[in-house]
Amino acid sequence: MGSDSNTMFVWLLYLATSCSFYSIFWIVTASVSGKFWIYLLRAFLAAIIFTPWFVNTQEGTLAPALMVMALDMITIGVSATPRAGVPLVLCIIVAEFMSIGFYFYKKNKKSK
């Protein structure tokens, strides 16, 4: 039970700090509204920060995919990075497509 509460505490701490960082990033980039690359950058950062993946194949414990990928590369080797890297890349691709759609939706809404 202690391990579960520690994991929950670490996740809450991670989510609080990452939401704070992402909010600050959003405020800083808000002054450059309407730029296509801002939407892409925001989606990329959100995907990098908030994509979880399994720590190992035997457990159901999740951690940020970027951290899992980095730790797999350090401890196991470069051959283990696709385990968390593939879902991370797929999440980035989906986030980018969503941001492109949102950009053009907003652009068309403003022109009407």
Beta strands, then each sheet from edge to edge (+ up, - down):
strand 1: 52-54
strand 2: 62-64
sheet 1: 1+ 2-
end
